[in-house]
Amino acid sequence: MRIAVTGSIATDHLMSFPGKFTDQLMPDQLDRVSLSFLVDELKIRRGGIAANICFAMGSLGKASFLVGSVGDDFADYRSWLERHHVDTGSVRVSQLHHTARFLCTTDQDQNQIATFYAGAMSEAREIELQPVADRVGGLDLVVVSPNDPEAMLRHTDECRTRGIPFAADPSQQLARMDGADVRRLIDGAAYLFTNEYERALCEEKTGWSGEEILDRVGIRLTTLGAKGVAIDRKGEEGVHVPAAPVTEVADPTGVGDAFRGGFLTATAWGLPLERAAQVGNVIAAYGLEAAGPQEYTLGKRAFLDRLATVYGSESAAEVDSHLTCPNP
């Protein structure tokens, strides 16, 4: 199964605030907020949602095709991704802008305040998917993750026109898009990924109820943080898959991307939805324990042991025949 992942490719600047954001907010002054948070540390990591998803897939041994736009400062990052089984042959290099930057501050309750500079990502709207498909011998699924909004719409339109199944992952861009664009983005998706808040926002912006959205998408996945993930399909009873326990939370950035990479990989292996969500939850736990969205390392035996501990030996046995982590 050939999967192209479109979306942001960025450098993450991750900062930690030792207090709580909520303690600094004055309810009667919210219309004139002016705050500065003194942070304890700064970490610069590789990131971007599409790149994070591809990294997760590569960590499980599944090759993917990264599609996005970067600056001419991408050489080292490209080398890193290719060493982790990510095909970067369809990444566009801008002659004008730097690779995108994500600046995020996390407080002690794991709340986040973030800013995203698009940079070269704004040129992703120039990317056509057909040349990608021609280069790799066809595409079985295109993931449309947060990106330049015009690029996201272009990709979903092209997928519908060419009959390529696609997964809609609007995430942070829901706040920027109007209702017509959100409807255009998700209508006809094989998969729709959101978290709980984005699920409600998606319904509010589209004007569609949850049932009406299920009429328009194949499978709806809602990540629930520490509660796991909910899977819904039209005419079927919903499935809840509990989260994998975490030893210690290091950084929540990119955890949802890790889940998507795990879920998509297991789906490509032909595993059922519940099993795919279990794989996604376990790799998400690895991501949550790492200080950055691409800082975890998977070993096959450790991954299977963790999967068996949380979801049972049958689950681990089924995944074992497919898992090809680079590390033993």
C-alpha positions as CSV (number, residue, x, y, z in Angstrom):
1,M,0.0,0.0,0.0
2,R,1.6,3.3,-1.2
3,I,0.8,6.2,1.1
4,A,1.7,9.8,0.3
5,V,1.6,12.2,3.3
6,T,1.1,15.8,2.5
7,G,1.5,18.6,5.0
8,S,3.9,20.7,7.0
9,I,7.6,20.1,7.3
10,A,9.1,22.3,9.9
11,T,11.7,22.9,12.6
12,D,10.2,22.9,16.1
13,H,11.4,25.4,18.8
14,L,10.0,23.8,22.0
15,M,10.1,25.7,25.3
16,S,9.0,24.7,28.8
17,F,7.3,27.1,31.2
18,P,7.5,25.9,34.9
19,G,4.1,27.4,35.9
20,K,0.6,27.3,34.7
21,F,-0.7,29.6,31.9
22,T,-4.1,29.8,33.6
23,D,-2.5,31.4,36.7
24,Q,-1.3,34.3,34.5
25,L,-4.7,35.0,32.9
26,M,-7.0,37.7,34.4
27,P,-10.6,37.1,33.3
28,D,-11.5,40.8,33.2
29,Q,-8.4,41.6,31.1
30,L,-8.7,38.9,28.4
31,D,-9.5,41.6,25.7
32,R,-6.1,43.1,26.2
33,V,-3.7,40.2,26.9
34,S,0.0,41.1,27.0
35,L,2.1,38.3,28.6
36,S,5.6,37.1,28.5
37,F,6.6,33.7,29.9
38,L,10.1,33.1,31.2
39,V,10.9,29.6,30.1
40,D,13.4,27.2,31.6
41,E,14.7,25.6,28.4
42,L,14.7,25.7,24.6
43,K,15.0,22.6,22.5
44,I,15.2,22.7,18.7
45,R,13.7,19.6,17.1
46,R,12.8,18.3,13.6
47,G,9.0,18.5,13.2
48,G,6.1,19.4,10.9
49,I,3.0,17.2,11.0
50,A,3.6,15.4,7.6
51,A,7.2,14.7,8.5
52,N,6.3,13.4,12.0
53,I,3.7,11.0,10.5
54,C,6.2,9.7,8.0
55,F,8.9,9.3,10.7
56,A,6.4,7.2,12.8
57,M,5.7,5.0,9.8
58,G,9.4,4.6,9.0
59,S,10.1,3.7,12.6
60,L,7.7,0.8,12.2
61,G,9.4,-0.2,9.0
62,K,6.8,1.2,6.6
63,A,8.1,3.4,3.8
64,S,6.0,6.5,2.9
65,F,6.2,9.4,0.5
66,L,6.5,12.8,2.0
67,V,4.9,15.7,0.0
68,G,5.4,19.3,1.1
69,S,7.5,22.4,0.5
70,V,10.7,23.4,2.3
71,G,13.5,25.9,2.0
72,D,17.1,25.4,0.9
73,D,18.0,24.8,4.5
74,F,16.4,21.3,4.3
75,A,19.5,19.2,3.4
76,D,20.3,17.8,6.9
77,Y,16.7,17.2,7.7
78,R,16.2,15.4,4.3
79,S,19.1,13.1,5.2
80,W,17.6,12.3,8.6
81,L,14.2,11.4,7.1
82,E,15.7,9.2,4.4
83,R,17.7,7.3,7.0
84,H,14.3,6.6,8.6
85,H,12.6,5.1,5.5
86,V,11.0,8.3,4.3
87,D,10.9,9.0,0.5
88,T,11.6,12.8,0.1
89,G,11.7,12.7,-3.7
90,S,8.5,14.7,-4.0
91,V,9.4,17.5,-1.5
92,R,9.5,20.9,-3.2
93,V,12.4,23.2,-2.4
94,S,11.6,27.0,-2.3
95,Q,14.0,29.4,-3.8
96,L,12.5,32.2,-1.6
97,H,11.7,31.1,1.8
98,H,13.1,29.1,4.8
99,T,11.6,25.9,6.0
100,A,8.6,26.5,8.3
101,R,9.1,27.1,12.0
102,F,6.9,26.0,14.9
103,L,7.4,27.8,18.2
104,C,5.6,26.2,21.2
105,T,5.6,26.8,24.9
106,T,4.3,24.1,27.2
107,D,3.3,24.7,30.8
108,Q,3.5,22.2,33.7
109,D,-0.1,21.0,33.0
110,Q,0.9,20.2,29.4
111,N,-1.1,23.1,28.0
112,Q,0.5,24.7,25.0
113,I,0.7,28.1,23.4
114,A,2.1,28.0,19.9
115,T,2.9,30.1,16.8
116,F,3.6,28.7,13.4
117,Y,5.6,30.5,10.7
118,A,4.6,29.1,7.3
119,G,7.7,30.1,5.3
120,A,8.2,27.8,2.4
121,M,5.0,25.9,3.3
122,S,3.0,28.6,1.6
123,E,4.3,27.3,-1.8
124,A,2.8,23.8,-1.2
125,R,-0.3,25.0,-3.1
126,E,1.9,24.6,-6.2
127,I,2.3,20.9,-5.8
128,E,0.3,18.5,-7.9
129,L,-0.2,14.9,-6.8
130,Q,-0.3,13.2,-10.2
131,P,3.5,13.5,-10.8
132,V,4.0,12.0,-7.3
133,A,1.7,9.1,-8.3
134,D,3.5,8.7,-11.6
135,R,6.9,8.7,-9.9
136,V,6.1,6.0,-7.4
137,G,3.8,3.8,-9.5
138,G,0.5,5.0,-8.2
139,L,-1.0,6.0,-4.8
140,D,-3.4,4.0,-2.6
141,L,-4.0,6.7,-0.1
142,V,-3.1,10.4,0.3
143,V,-3.0,11.9,3.8
144,V,-4.0,15.6,3.8
145,S,-2.6,16.9,7.0
146,P,-2.2,20.6,8.2
147,N,-0.5,22.6,5.5
148,D,-1.0,25.8,3.5
149,P,-4.9,25.8,3.4
150,E,-5.0,26.3,-0.4
151,A,-2.7,23.3,-0.7
152,M,-5.0,21.2,1.5
153,L,-8.0,22.0,-0.6
154,R,-6.1,21.4,-3.8
155,H,-5.0,18.0,-2.7
156,T,-8.5,16.9,-1.6
157,D,-10.0,18.2,-4.8
158,E,-7.4,16.3,-6.9
159,C,-7.9,13.1,-4.9
160,R,-11.7,13.3,-5.6
161,T,-11.1,14.0,-9.3
162,R,-8.6,11.3,-9.8
163,G,-10.4,8.7,-7.5
164,I,-7.5,8.5,-5.0
165,P,-8.7,7.6,-1.5
166,F,-7.6,10.3,1.0
167,A,-7.5,10.9,4.8
168,A,-8.5,14.3,6.0
169,D,-6.5,15.6,9.0
170,P,-7.4,19.3,9.3
171,S,-6.2,19.7,12.9
172,Q,-4.9,23.2,13.6
173,Q,-6.1,24.6,10.3
174,L,-9.7,24.2,11.4
175,A,-9.4,27.5,13.3
176,R,-8.4,29.3,10.1
177,M,-10.8,27.7,7.6
178,D,-14.4,28.8,7.1
179,G,-17.3,26.3,7.0
180,A,-17.3,26.0,3.2
181,D,-13.6,25.1,3.1
182,V,-14.0,22.6,5.9
183,R,-16.8,20.9,4.1
184,R,-14.8,20.8,0.9
185,L,-11.8,19.4,2.8
186,I,-13.5,16.5,4.5
187,D,-16.3,15.5,2.1
188,G,-15.6,12.0,0.7
189,A,-12.6,11.3,3.0
190,A,-11.8,7.6,3.6
191,Y,-10.6,8.7,7.1
192,L,-11.2,11.8,9.2
193,F,-8.8,12.4,12.0
194,T,-9.5,15.0,14.8
195,N,-9.1,15.3,18.5
196,E,-12.1,15.9,20.8
197,Y,-12.1,19.7,20.5
198,E,-11.5,19.6,16.7
199,R,-14.4,17.1,16.4
200,A,-16.8,19.6,17.9
201,L,-15.3,22.5,15.9
202,C,-15.6,20.5,12.7
203,E,-19.3,20.0,13.4
204,E,-19.8,23.6,14.3
205,K,-18.0,25.0,11.2
206,T,-19.6,22.6,8.7
207,G,-23.0,22.8,10.2
208,W,-23.2,19.0,9.9
209,S,-24.1,16.8,12.8
210,G,-21.9,13.9,13.8
211,E,-24.3,11.6,11.9
212,E,-24.2,13.8,8.8
213,I,-20.4,13.7,8.8
214,L,-20.4,9.9,9.0
215,D,-22.6,10.0,5.9
216,R,-19.7,11.8,4.1
217,V,-16.6,10.0,5.4
218,G,-15.7,6.3,5.6
219,I,-14.1,6.2,9.1
220,R,-14.0,8.9,11.8
221,L,-11.2,8.7,14.3
222,T,-11.2,10.9,17.4
223,T,-8.1,10.9,19.6
224,L,-9.1,11.4,23.3
225,G,-5.7,12.0,24.9
226,A,-5.2,9.8,28.0
227,K,-8.6,8.2,27.2
228,G,-7.4,6.7,24.0
229,V,-9.2,6.9,20.7
230,A,-12.8,6.5,19.4
231,I,-13.6,5.0,16.0
232,D,-16.9,5.5,14.3
233,R,-18.4,4.2,11.1
234,K,-21.9,4.8,9.6
235,G,-24.3,2.1,10.6
236,E,-21.9,0.4,13.0
237,E,-21.4,0.5,16.7
238,G,-18.5,2.8,17.7
239,V,-15.2,1.3,19.0
240,H,-13.2,2.7,21.9
241,V,-9.6,1.7,22.2
242,P,-7.9,2.8,25.5
243,A,-4.6,4.5,25.5
244,A,-1.3,2.8,26.2
245,P,0.1,3.8,29.6
246,V,3.0,6.3,29.7
247,T,5.9,6.0,32.1
248,E,6.7,9.7,32.2
249,V,5.4,12.6,30.0
250,A,8.2,14.5,28.4
251,D,6.5,16.5,25.6
252,P,3.1,16.2,24.0
253,T,4.2,17.8,20.7
254,G,3.6,15.5,17.8
255,V,1.9,12.7,19.8
256,G,-1.2,12.8,17.5
257,D,1.1,12.6,14.5
258,A,2.7,9.5,16.0
259,F,-0.7,7.9,16.5
260,R,-1.6,8.6,12.8
261,G,1.6,7.1,11.6
262,G,1.1,3.9,13.6
263,F,-2.6,3.6,12.6
264,L,-1.9,4.2,8.9
265,T,1.0,1.7,9.0
266,A,-1.1,-1.0,10.6
267,T,-3.9,-0.3,8.2
268,A,-1.5,-0.7,5.3
269,W,-0.6,-4.1,6.8
270,G,-4.2,-5.0,6.4
271,L,-5.0,-5.2,10.2
272,P,-8.5,-4.4,11.5
273,L,-9.3,-0.9,12.8
274,E,-9.1,-1.8,16.5
275,R,-5.7,-3.4,16.1
276,A,-4.5,-0.4,14.0
277,A,-5.6,1.9,16.7
278,Q,-3.7,-0.2,19.3
279,V,-0.5,0.2,17.2
280,G,-1.1,3.9,17.0
281,N,-1.6,4.2,20.7
282,V,1.6,2.4,21.6
283,I,3.8,4.5,19.3
284,A,2.0,7.6,20.6
285,A,3.1,6.6,24.1
286,Y,6.7,6.4,22.8
287,G,6.2,9.9,21.4
288,L,4.8,11.3,24.6
289,E,7.8,10.0,26.5
290,A,10.3,11.6,24.2
291,A,11.5,15.3,24.2
292,G,10.4,16.0,20.6
293,P,8.2,14.6,17.9
294,Q,11.0,12.5,16.3
295,E,13.2,11.7,19.2
296,Y,12.0,8.3,20.1
297,T,13.6,5.0,18.9
298,L,11.6,1.8,18.5
299,G,13.0,-1.7,18.9
300,K,10.9,-4.6,17.6
301,R,11.0,-6.8,20.7
302,A,10.3,-3.9,23.1
303,F,7.4,-2.6,21.0
304,L,5.8,-6.0,20.8
305,D,6.3,-6.6,24.6
306,R,4.6,-3.2,25.3
307,L,1.8,-4.0,22.9
308,A,1.2,-7.4,24.5
309,T,1.3,-5.9,28.0
310,V,-1.4,-3.3,27.2
311,Y,-3.6,-5.1,24.6
312,G,-2.8,-8.8,25.0
313,S,-0.5,-11.5,23.4
314,E,-2.9,-12.0,20.5
315,S,-2.5,-8.4,19.4
316,A,1.3,-8.7,19.6
317,A,1.3,-11.9,17.7
318,E,-0.8,-10.4,14.9
319,V,1.5,-7.4,14.6
320,D,4.7,-9.4,14.9
321,S,4.3,-10.9,11.4
322,H,4.3,-7.4,9.9
323,L,6.5,-5.3,12.1
324,T,9.9,-4.5,10.6
325,C,11.5,-2.0,12.9
326,P,15.0,-1.0,11.9
327,N,16.1,-1.9,15.4
328,P,15.8,-5.4,16.9
